[in-house]
Amino acid sequence: MNPVSLHVHLREIGVPPQRGRASAIRQLVLQAPTPVIAKALSYHGKTVTRLVTEAGGTWSRYAPGDHNR
């Protein structure tokens, strides 16, 4: 199933897919650091930072990069 057909099916049964997607992303940014989410979802860092702020997240002190040294 591709995203377009899934979107159509969700609309047909009365589920607004955009609202669910936004809620899922906001929940995700509360559980993981901003740089990790941005890279995993190919979002711009500023977008994810805004979502964290809107969701009340506290990942402001995460240091991205290689920590295996």
C-alpha positions in Angstrom: 0.0 0.0 0.0 1.4 3.4 -0.9 0.9 6.6 1.1 -1.7 8.1 -1.2 -4.0 5.0 -1.1 -3.5 4.8 2.7 -4.5 8.5 3.0 -7.6 7.8 0.9 -8.7 4.8 3.0 -8.2 6.6 6.3 -10.3 9.5 5.0 -13.0 7.1 3.9 -13.3 5.7 7.4 -13.2 9.1 9.0 -9.7 9.2 10.4 -7.8 12.5 9.7 -4.3 11.3 8.9 -2.5 14.6 9.3 -3.7 15.0 12.9 -2.5 11.5 13.7 0.9 12.1 12.1 1.4 15.3 14.0 0.5 13.6 17.3 2.8 10.7 16.6 5.8 13.0 15.8 5.1 15.1 18.9 5.1 12.0 21.0 8.3 10.8 19.4 10.2 14.0 20.1 9.5 13.6 23.8 11.2 10.2 23.8 14.4 10.8 21.8 16.9 13.6 21.1 16.1 16.2 18.4 19.1 15.4 16.2 18.2 11.7 16.2 14.6 12.4 15.2 15.6 14.9 12.5 18.1 12.5 10.9 15.8 9.5 11.1 12.8 11.3 9.6 14.8 13.6 7.2 13.4 16.6 8.9 15.2 19.9 9.3 16.7 20.4 12.8 14.8 23.6 13.3 11.5 21.9 12.5 12.1 19.2 15.1 13.3 21.7 17.6 10.0 23.6 17.2 8.1 20.4 17.6 10.0 19.6 20.8 9.2 23.1 22.2 5.5 22.8 21.3 5.4 19.3 22.9 7.1 20.5 26.1 10.2 18.3 25.5 13.5 18.7 27.5 16.1 17.3 25.1 18.0 20.6 25.0 21.3 19.3 26.4 21.9 16.4 24.1 25.3 16.4 22.5 25.1 14.8 19.0 28.0 13.0 17.5 30.1 9.9 18.0 30.3 9.0 21.7 32.3 5.8 21.3 35.7 7.5 21.7 
